[in-house]
Amino acid sequence: MQKVTILIPVFNEVSTLEQILDKVEKADFCGMEKEIILIDDCSTDGTKDLYPKLPYKVLYHEVNQGKGAALRDGFKEATGDIIVIQDADLEYDPVDYKPLIQLLLDGKADVCYGTRLAGGKPSRSFMFTHLLGNKFLSLLTNILYGSTLTDMETCYKAFKADFIKGIEIKSNRFDFEPEITAKVLKRGARLYELPVSYYGREFSEGKKITWKDGFHAIKALVKYRFVD
């Protein structure tokens, strides 16, 4: 039986981690065997106290490094035929992964993104500045790499393991998203987008990405257009 690895970077998500894990367990990943790997990025809110009772592999960072660093470690440990990314909050619903994975299993795609901006799925209203920034970054991606992506910054990304494991990830923080997008596009990936639901949260609810990360994303998009 083929296996899907679900990588979940975690930083201070004590109030949502068990809920999202329950959703992951209940979701149908095209009937594949599931391997769930948690990467704790030095949580300090009590999240670590949850791990001893969870039946999953947990990787630990001694200092906070960022989402990119967490995923870099996760990719190294993943043993699945397909690898997907799941945030530890409740902004995305794991049930939306099934059609993305099916495209990979059908041999039609190497990489599949879940877009929040294509319509057809429930979507909480974005913060206006985040929406503008997202649209600008997707536009810049398309200009630099000749693509037609609508949501480069989406969390929901599914990869064929043999494709993604040949790519070195250097970014430590949220600039992981533009870096991985740049590198899969430069390698000629068959990249598809499908709509997914989005239940975004405010900063008061624990959202971590800020406008400063947008500048790092721009830098990464330009940088990786010309270097590996």
Order of alpha helices (4+ residues) and beta strands (2+ residues): beta-alpha-beta-beta-alpha-beta-alpha-beta-alpha-beta-alpha-alpha-beta-alpha
